[in-house]
Amino acid sequence: MKKLINDPDDVVDEMLDGMTTAHPDRLRRLPDTQVLVREDAPVDGKVAIVTGGGSGHEPTHAGYIGDGMLDGAAAGGVFSSPTADEFEELIAACDGGEGVLCVIKNYEGDVMNFETAIELAEMEGATVESVVVDDDVAVEDSLYTSGRRGVCGTILVHKAAGAKAATGADLSEVKRVAEKTVDNVATMGMALTSCVTPEKGEPTFDLGDDEIELGIGIHGEPGTERTDVMSADDVTAELTESVLADLDIDAGQEVVTIVNGMGGTPQMELFVVNRKLQELLGDHELAVHDAWVGDYMTSLDMAGVSITVCAVDDELKELFDATADTPALGVQ
Amino acid sequence: MSGEGEAVVAAVEAVAERIESERDHLTDLDSAIGDADHGGNMARGWAKAVDAARDIEDPDPETVAKTVGKTLMSEVGGASGPLFGGSLVFAGAELADGVTPETVVAFAETYLAKVEDRGDARLGDGTMVDALTPAVHTFKKSIEVDDLDPLSALAKAVDAAERGVAFTVPIRARKGRASYLGWRSVGHQDPGATSTLFILEEVLEVAADRLDGEVPETDATSPTIPDDAEVEDVEADGAGSDGPAPEGSE
């Protein structure tokens, strides 16, 4: 499989250097690590929001570093967790004295390495809290995790926590809105094609030309069902109904939605999906406060889409609408 | 003090050598239930740990344990990094006053507690906890209740760990990568429990060497660990006569 890479072993390192040289005024790489932080980190007087995880999900995670979102992010190898010492350096570099909130996607390696780092940081006197995001309604206990997987809803957790921290709120308040987001967000994805990792160079899983996988994970982990190709409207209905069933919200509820591309999906198709999504939400008498469409959390070159719905109240609406200035997401 | 530190470095060297020689064995065990990287990751991590330990000037046990733990944490990666390495960093603090039967009991208990917490795993989940728990309980009881010499206590602990490893074969894994196989995990020996046993065996060898003692014979009742991890070959004898005695062990 053709790839625009040099050596698979160098992909993450070279990507990170490419990101910092693209955004020298925003991003800084900690020496001898795969950790990127705000250029001006640590920001005094503000709770820091940090995250991290395997690479291959760009613009997740470092793309969301900046005003109103993340203070820093650790990048692991492709689809593998950063190590605990990298998380430890991330926490130390971002701690501006008001405490640090770690946003962790629910994968075993991410959780264990982050928890180890948090305990070590606390021994050094840091105040650290964490939230674990598990928004994927598709499956429990899959290839990399027990419980539900953390996927695209994580972006909304970054947004809410980052916006709250920017108001000068204390760590417990920032953690509260992050947890509130986790409690109210649900996601489900699907794949038209497998991703191809730089290391392996061939599809992670076999999917026939006339097949799709519903409930796919962002590392190509198996989903709920493999079916014949369906129309965009049918796929959208399948994903949307699963997500809404999980959220169990009443008519009249306001929501924020994300139609997320998996990396290899034309924007044209994402908008086709969004059109149907909004129509279905109307059928359910849900009021859409905001609809995001784009590549937010990808799976390398996988073609496919995920749909995220988050039930919002006035507080979450205000946080999602608040200004953010990051390489991958700007809200004015 | 420095003699103790050097003994710990020697143990690290012995462990690294053993893990390297068992690399393919561990990889084979892992490929049956996981992603076949345990042997390679552990071998790489322990090799780096040896370098880091040797670089310590005037080593003391606490510094060596913490340095090795940190190195494993950063080099092994995945879940094994925090489990084997992170736990060692925390447990290493118990060796601040040197290596005595009492500090080693505290070290072992902290190490087990950290592994249990981090992995959210308990005895019987089919993980490295199944090797560690019998080893730690047996060591503590041997020291505190039976008043055995350290070498005999350690030998009994290794024997208990071996039975713990065998116990992972016929049970269904509830935690860790193997648990995703559900019932198909039955019949497979846990790689993390196995490498835990290798580590303990090497620590025993080095301790025997340093204490100028022979490795004591334990009245072994262990079922033999099968080479091919076939469930039929294992006697379902998880609870041996040397198991932890609840009375008086706290």
Chai-1 contact restraints between the chains, C-beta under 6 A:
chainA,res_idxA,chainB,res_idxB,connection_type,confidence,min_distance_angstrom,max_distance_angstrom,comment,restraint_id
A,T83,B,S74,contact,1.0,0.0,6.0,A-B,restraint_1
A,T83,B,G77,contact,1.0,0.0,6.0,A-B,restraint_2
A,T83,B,G81,contact,1.0,0.0,6.0,A-B,restraint_3
A,A84,B,M73,contact,1.0,0.0,6.0,A-B,restraint_4
A,A84,B,P82,contact,1.0,0.0,6.0,A-B,restraint_5
A,A84,B,G86,contact,1.0,0.0,6.0,A-B,restraint_6
A,D85,B,M73,contact,1.0,0.0,6.0,A-B,restraint_7
A,D85,B,S74,contact,1.0,0.0,6.0,A-B,restraint_8
A,E108,B,A79,contact,1.0,0.0,6.0,A-B,restraint_9
A,G109,B,G78,contact,1.0,0.0,6.0,A-B,restraint_10
A,G109,B,A79,contact,1.0,0.0,6.0,A-B,restraint_11
A,M112,B,A79,contact,1.0,0.0,6.0,A-B,restraint_12
A,M112,B,P82,contact,1.0,0.0,6.0,A-B,restraint_13
A,M112,B,R118,contact,1.0,0.0,6.0,A-B,restraint_14
A,N113,B,P82,contact,1.0,0.0,6.0,A-B,restraint_15
A,T116,B,P82,contact,1.0,0.0,6.0,A-B,restraint_16
A,T116,B,G86,contact,1.0,0.0,6.0,A-B,restraint_17
